[in-house]
Amino acid sequence: MSTHDIDDQYVRFINVKKSYDQQSLVVKDFSLDIRKGEFVTLLGPSGSGKTTCLMMLAGFEDVTSGTIQINGKSVQDVAPYHRNIGMVFQHYALFPHMTIAENLAYPLKVRKLPASEVKQKVKDALALVELDAFGGRYPGQLSGGQKQRVALARSLIFEPSIVLMDEPLGALDKNLREHMQYEIKRLHEQLGFTAIYVTHDQTEALTMSDRIAVFNDGVVQQCASPSALYETPANSFVADFIGENNHINGKVESNNGEIAEISLSRGDRVRALDINCPPVGEPCVLAVRPENLFIATAGREYDNVISAEFITRLYVGDSIRYFFKMSDGAELMVKVLNDQDAPIIEPGAPTRLTWATERGLALDKPAGKNPVKAA
Amino acid sequence: MSNPELTPDEIRQANRNRRRAKLLAIFFVLPLLGFIFVTFVAPIGTMLYRSFYHPTVSELVPETLAQLDKWSESSGELPPPDALNTFAVELKTLAKDRLSGKLAEEINRALPGSSSLIKSTARRVSRTDTAELQSRGNEILFDAHKKWQQVEVWRAIKKSGSVVTADFYLTALDLEHSPSGEIVQRGTQIYIDLYWKSLKIAFYITVLTAIIGFPLAWYLANAPTRVANTLMIFVLLPFWTSLLVRTTSWIALLQTNGVVNSTLMSLHIIDEPLEMLYTQFATVIAMTHILLPFMVLPLYSVMKGIDPSYFRAALSLGAKPIPAFVRIYMPMTVPGLSAGALLVFIISIGYYITPALVGGTEGQMISNIIAFHMQSSNNWELAAALGSLLLLLITLLYWLYDRLVGISNLKLG
């Protein structure tokens, strides 16, 4: 195997399965290769198996079947304390009876580094997360964001090549979370470690990751870059889970392998990109993002037009959300920038909605009755 | 004015509301306060009072004591004849009222051997005319017994006559007044030894419950809920059975022909039965069993609250399991461990029933001697002094604990 391959497959999950009760699988046949220095996010609703994968990599859970390799070597028989993997926990897991400096020194002391080196590294680590003056304090005296920064510094101080983060920002409020996302990103770029990040927050995943593996029900639905996930979701779960989406039920009429023609409930015919389109004659879902759906005006009309009844609008601030109802009861949302063009519509008024063919995605109909599975 | 926004009227109104809320709160706890006062504060108060307030002698021979008041006991001379006369008259009165025995008992406590002196003299003076006693009572006393010419006897009478006395505390600390009035150690050490032994036994029990309770609590805290709940019933079972039943079952186990001995003998591990019952060993074993839940419950509740990710974090940082457990997990259990230790220690140091039943003489603790003075020797004052010292000791330990660990770190559940 060449160096190139090893770097491309620095961390490998090969057909990994995990069961806690010997009856049902929490992780079903998970395979993923992670490049050295890559920032990969495992994204999914709670209970989808993403944290379990992280714990198996860290060595806190056994692998029921399959292999996990780091740098070309299986880690099955390596104890967690020998894996040299940094880990950041959701609730920080800073040792409350030690000062910040002692917390940071702990991984170095168990590695029996000389005292002077420990001191210097702790100082550097505190500087790295901009908490120079906090070495003597106890975790209880720090705010949530500061604690998280210390936890991050502690997971990095012994220079692990891989850092795992298990919903590290879950306990922080929104502003702090955004700041910390930037902070983590900065450290990742500065230090070049391989990061595997677990979250259920799709915005966080989109802004931070090189690649995102979307989990559902123990299976990876799609693993791709944020833009690919958002723009060309592999199936209706991903389309729905990442960002907001309008779902229009229909039936496949024809499909040339690129563009599918779909008939809607009232007989309207629309065209959409074939992403994961069922065979001709089968029911399907047409997904259009709210920002790609427009209220048709005289000067602006795209390839596809449908009519719907206006219900209400929600004022969000930078944008306004308009809600419409189709004749079959399906609700549609249109996101309009809050500028002079935002129209005023009477409730109940019939309105024409329009979108470009390349912005509509023809997808499979989800197995569940309710197409909206997760917010 | 602290808050310029409020007018005086508004401040008055606010204060009134606050006062009313306080009164209402007091009203709700009034029955409890009454109960505590009647059953707890008042009895303990009278016991404490009794340990230093001792009016018996001063009620028996009040006039003699009034006269002795002017006499200096360190002068080495006998009290003036008037005082001796008065004593002779009062002794006659006591003899008639059959109270001379009580006086003898009291003085004997201050000066051993004076009981027979007083009793025989009382018989003598009761046959003498009062007028004669008034005029030459001193000579009659000297005639009755030559000991009356010794200064020590009068010192003892004057000393027992003082209403407020530290004697019982001195006795409880194995100290006494020497004839010349200094505080010296008693020849035999009884009570200090007992306090020391009680402390030792309590310490052994605390260490044993910690050694047994810690792994158990850890297992309970980390076991699946269903298993933990089932096991918890076994931990709580001792709470639901009678203390006497549990203690007597230890008698059945430990006695010479008991279960333990017969099992060991049938296995040919020992040839003759071990002496286990009525020893300090029996006290420690039985009390460890009884007090174990007090250690397990606080430990369990603290361990239950420790996020497993601390331990995982330590492992991920490169610590091996045992060092991680000692350095990271154990310090977090300190609030529970110290709460359990304090509970077990304080409960066991004053424990009565178990040492009384299985301890024999070797396994007796301080509370047993207190009970002895309450029930058998009728020396309630000494019992009160011993009890007060025990209370002081426990308060001292509590204070020490607060200094070392901090009461705010305590977590009972």
Interface residues (C-beta under 8 A of the other chain):
Chain A: A58 G59 F60 A79 P80 Y81 H82 R83 N84 I85 G86 M87 F89 Q90 H91 A93 F95 P96 H97 Y106 P107 V110 R111 R154 S155 F158 L164
Chain B: D307 S309 Y310 R312 A313 A314 L315 S316 L317 G318 A319 K320 P321 P323 A324 R327 I328 P331 M332
